[in-house]
Amino acid sequence: MQASIAKVRIQYCTQCRGMLIPMGVFLALVDELRAGQPGSLIPPPPDPTELRRMLPCPHCHKPMVTHYYSGAGNVILEDCEDCELNWLDHGKLMRIVRAPDHSYRDAEPMV
């Protein structure tokens, strides 16, 4: 089903409540949602058994790549580089949004 979050168009599964988010808008969406979230939560570690999961891309039907998200949130997600899409299971987007962000923007300048 087509949906939107913070004016960003996504696809949403009404059965599992997962989300398919275009890579090109993913970081901007996280930043937009973070701006409206009070405080932060330290998320639990991800379940490493999720790394063995094989999901087909809803668009091209090739296997998506399953990996740890390199940003905050301690989540494992799937993506399709060919279609430039990220798949996030229910609740993972908000785990990323509410996690403390230790990104490059907060890093000390190198001397």
C-alpha positions in Angstrom: 0.0 0.0 0.0 1.2 3.5 -0.7 1.7 5.7 2.3 3.7 8.8 3.5 5.7 9.7 6.5 6.7 13.3 7.0 5.7 14.0 3.4 7.9 11.2 2.1 6.2 8.6 -0.1 6.8 5.0 1.0 5.3 1.6 0.5 3.7 0.0 3.6 2.8 -3.6 4.2 -0.6 -3.9 5.9 0.1 -7.5 7.0 3.5 -7.2 8.6 3.6 -3.4 8.9 7.1 -3.2 7.3 8.1 -0.3 5.1 9.9 0.1 1.8 11.7 3.4 1.7 13.7 4.9 -1.2 17.4 5.2 -0.4 17.5 8.7 -1.8 15.2 10.0 0.9 16.0 7.7 3.8 18.5 9.9 5.7 16.4 13.0 5.2 13.4 11.2 6.5 15.3 10.0 9.6 16.5 13.6 10.2 13.0 15.0 9.8 11.5 12.5 12.2 14.4 13.1 14.7 13.6 16.8 14.8 10.2 16.0 16.3 11.2 13.3 18.8 11.9 14.2 22.4 14.8 12.4 24.0 16.4 9.2 22.9 16.3 5.6 23.7 19.2 3.2 23.8 17.9 0.3 21.6 18.6 -3.3 22.4 21.2 -5.2 20.3 19.8 -6.7 17.1 19.1 -10.4 16.7 22.0 -11.7 14.6 19.8 -14.5 13.2 18.0 -11.9 11.1 21.2 -11.7 9.0 20.3 -15.1 7.5 16.9 -13.9 6.3 16.4 -13.8 2.5 13.8 -11.3 1.3 13.0 -10.8 -2.4 12.8 -7.2 -3.6 9.1 -6.3 -4.1 10.0 -4.6 -7.4 12.7 -6.7 -9.2 12.2 -9.9 -7.1 16.0 -10.4 -6.7 17.2 -11.2 -3.2 17.7 -8.2 -1.1 21.0 -7.7 0.8 20.6 -8.2 4.6 23.0 -6.2 6.8 23.5 -4.1 9.9 22.4 -0.5 9.4 25.6 1.6 9.7 23.8 4.4 11.6 22.2 4.6 15.0 19.5 2.2 16.2 21.1 -1.3 16.3 19.0 -2.6 13.5 19.4 -5.0 10.7 17.7 -4.1 7.4 17.4 -5.2 3.9 18.1 -3.2 0.7 18.1 -3.6 -3.0 20.8 -1.6 -4.6 19.3 -2.1 -8.1 16.0 -0.6 -7.1 17.5 1.8 -4.5 15.1 0.7 -1.8 15.5 -0.1 2.0 13.2 -2.5 3.7 12.6 -1.9 7.4 10.5 -4.3 9.6 7.9 -2.9 11.8 9.4 -0.6 14.5 12.9 -0.3 13.0 12.5 3.1 11.6 11.5 4.5 15.0 14.4 2.6 16.6 16.7 4.5 14.3 15.0 7.8 14.9 15.0 7.5 18.7 18.5 6.1 19.0 21.3 8.4 20.1 23.0 9.6 16.9 26.8 9.4 17.0 27.2 10.4 13.3 29.9 12.2 11.6 28.1 15.4 12.3 28.8 15.0 16.0 32.4 13.9 15.6 35.3 15.9 17.0 37.3 17.6 14.2 40.5 15.8 13.3 43.6 17.7 14.1 
